[in-house]
Amino acid sequence: MDAEDPQRGRGRNVITRATCPSTQDVVREEGLAGAPAGTVCVTDHQTAGRGRRGRTWSDPPGTAVMFSYLARPTLAPAALGPLPLVVGVALADALPLEVGLRWPNDLVLGAGKVGGILVELVTPPAGPPFAVIGVGINANLTATQLPPTDRLPATSLLVEGGAPVDRVALLERLVVALDDALAGFAADGFAPFRARFDRRDRLRGCTLELRLGDRVVSGVAGGVDDEGRLLIGDTAYAAGEVERVID
Ligand code: BTN
């Protein structure tokens, strides 16, 4: 971390773990103990990494960039719907290749998923809720190290870009990008991020199927609205899982 600026390094609470079950749990505990916003836990390997909807996030040791970031939003929890999109825009801008975004939390390169975002809201017994923002980037995984998936295939910066990245430098860029994006979101809301999301939106114009519990809706994706909800036809969806992109 840069050691010059309190918001960007000096004094930042950075917890490093050679290995841990999940950085999400470390930062959750830190948050409950009163750690400041911007606290980060980074690891070289997770033994129980998790993604959205109970999925596993797996990593060959020493290849990915994985961290969790403690956010203490000033906005009410009901206004935090766009948070994963704000994070996605910030990360995409900081990554070295031209990354697309797939609502709500996938970072994509070519036909594959290069990274994911997991936002977990924590409501302590006392005090305001906080968010643990988990980020996993497939940085230096070789083609044979990419984990099998049941949905979007995985890819990596190495596979797509042809050269390994400096993971520490990338971590620093991503964390600072998050600092800036969260400050911007707190000050100005989602509106400035919406246009930035639109430019990277890989679903817009595609016919897709969205799973909502035991129901599936299909239609043409029309981007996202001011609350970060996915638009399909005249309806805005705050949650759901894009199950299939048909064209
Ligand atoms: C997803 O694609 O569903 C989200 C993946 C998030 C993975 C990161 S890796 C660091 C942090 N710790 C975890 O257990 N998960 C997140």
Boltz pocket constraint, residues with backbone or C-beta under 6 A from the ligand:
constraints:
  - pocket:
      binder: B
      contacts: [[A, 21], [A, 22], [A, 23], [A, 24], [A, 46], [A, 48], [A, 49], [A, 50], [A, 51], [A, 52], [A, 53], [A, 55], [A, 57], [A, 65], [A, 66], [A, 67], [A, 68], [A, 105], [A, 106], [A, 115], [A, 116], [A, 117], [A, 118], [A, 134], [A, 135], [A, 136], [A, 137]]
      max_distance: 6.0
